[in-house]
């Protein structure tokens, strides 16, 4: 099981950083194996961060916090034995960032920020794929997943 992410933010109590408090609380619940409470906190943080990220594509801190939240939800679902949901939250940021890179006509700085995000999502998906077989149906839904899974098979341990 992957450990919950806590290193992508600092305590800040302003309204714009309500997601930080939600993640801190979610991590505390996660560590105490209070899964439903952790899910609620992480889900609220996810909603806030997803909206902020789409409004501020160039904000690397928001992007990293959003990815962290997705990974936290993935870890939570993995702990529950819900691997389909765990994979879904690993793929959500990866696919969204990939689509933005392919479709946006944006500045070089924004593209670099998005690429930095992709560099975080790929290893998490690869680690998951080494622990759990990924079905052909999932691979068919997410074309980039096929490449990631194939790369995982070629990794020498």
Secondary structure, DSSP 8 states (H G I E B T S, - for coil): ------TT-----SGGGHHHHHHHHHHHHHHTT-HHHHHHHHHHHHHHHHHHHHH-TT-HHHHHHHHHHHHHHHHHHHHTT-HHHHHHHHHHHHHHHHHHHHH----HHHHHHHHHHHHHHHHHHHHHHHHS---HHHHHH-HHHHHHHHHHHT---
